[in-house]
Amino acid sequence: MKAITIYDYDSETDLLSFDLIDLLLIMSTHITSYQWKLDQVECVGQLAGDIHKISDDGRLIDTETLVKLARGIDQTIDGEFYGYIEDSSEPKLCIRAVDSSAFDIEADNENIISLLRDNFSRVDDIYHVPNEELPLTPGKLQSIPLTPNGTTDHRSLLLRALLL
């Protein structure tokens, strides 16, 4: 799976300039037949209660239903949206809201990643490093370059801090 993080901000509000509905509409031609499982979703808006209930129940919904619900959301704070295709036990797409600061997207379909890259300006690759390759030293936070330009991914630093 390819993975990216998107963090386009609105300079006037200092909030993300997009939300779940925007991602779904951009990907719409690729996800029409997906079934979605929502996990630990936190959001605000007119239909937030409906999304929270579906997330808590763990039932699958189709893309059309997810789009209708996403239109009634003002802000997605946290949560994971797993997209499955028919007869698949593993998700083919994951949209992850990260503390109102970014959305991470993992997709089997590289066309989805390309579409998102073309529609947003602040997009970084997410690199997965197996746990056994992380040089963690108990009690000491270490910086590991994880992005193409050699900078350190802030979420990986936070994760390592939590693991220590």
N, C-alpha and C positions, 0 to 999 in steps of 0.2 A: 504494500500500500504506500502511496505517496501521501505526504502530510505537509500542510502549510498552516501558518497562523496569519490572520488578517486583523489589523488594528488601525484602520482608517478612523481618524478623529475629526470631529467638528470643532474648529478652533474657537468658536463663540461659546459653545456649551461645555467644552472639554469632555464630551461624551462620544461614544462611538457614533459614526455618521450613518450607520446601517444597523439592521437587526436580522433576526431569523428569516422574516418574510422576504427580505431582499436576497438572501442567499438562495432560498427555495425558488424564487422567481427566476434568478439567473440560471439555476440548474434544471429548470422545469422540464426541458425536452429530454433530459437524461434520467429523470426520476419518476416519471408518471406511473410506472407500475410497481414502485417500491411500497413496502409495508414498513411502518415505523414503530419502534419501541422507544419510549421516552423514559429517561432515568434521572431521578433527583433534580428535576427541573424547578428552578425558581425564576419567576417572572412577575411583571406587573402589567396591568391593563384590564380591559373589560372582560376578556375571556381567560384571564389568568387562573381562575378557580377551576375551569374546565380542563386546562392543561395540567394543573397540579393533580387533579383526580385521575386523569389518564396515566400520568407519570407514576402515581402511587399504586394504581391498579396493575400496572405492567402489561396491559393489553395492547395488541397491535392495532394501528390505525392506518388508513391508506393516505396517499399523498394529498389527495383532494381535501380530506378532513384536516390534515396538518396545515395546509395552506390557509384554509378558512379560520382555523384557530390562531395561526400566526398573525393574521390580519388584525386580530383583536388584542394584540400584545403591544404595549408601548416600549417595554425594555425586557430583554432576556438577560437575567443576571448570571445564572449558573445552570448547568445541566447538560445532558448528553442525549442526542437524537440519533438512533441507530437505524440505518436504512437497509432493509433486506429485500432481495429479489426472490421470486417464487422458488420454492424447493431448496432454499439455502439456509443452512443452520448458522452461518457466519455472516455478520453484516458486511455489506459492500461499500458502505459509506457511514462515516460518523461525523456529526457536527457537534462540537463541544463549545458551549458558552463558558468563558473563563472570567469569572468575577467582574462582569460588566466591562472588562478591559480589552477583550479580544475574542475572536472565534477561531478555534482550531478545526481544521477539516482534514479527515483522512479518507482517501478514496482509492478503490481499485481502478477506476476509470480515469485515465490521465486527461481525458477531454474535460472532465469536470474541473480538475485542478487548473488547466489552461484557461477555461472560461472565467474562473474566479480571479486568476492572475490578471486577465485582460480588463476586468471590471473594477479592480481596487488598486490603490497606489502603494499601500503599505502592506506588503506580503512577504513573509520569510518562510523558507523551508524549515521543517522540523526534522531533525535527524534523530534516529533512535539508536541509542547505544546500549548494548546488552549489559545487564547489571554487573556481570563479572568483569567487564572492562572498565567500570567506573573506579578510578583510583581514590576511593574514599579513605580518609584518615579520621578515626573517631575523634570528635572534639575540635576538628579543624575543617573549616569550609574551604574547598578547593575550587578554583575556577577552571572549567573545561570548555574550550572553544567548541561550540556546536553549530554555529551558523557559517555560511559560506565565506563571510568576510572576516572570520576569526574572532568575532565577538562572542560573548557568552550569553546564552539564552537565559533570561531572568527566571523563567519557570523552572528550569533545571537546577538553578542555584537554590531556589526556594525548596524544591523537592529534596535536594541533598541536605539542606539545613533541617528539614523535618525528619529525615532519616537518622540524623546523628543523635 
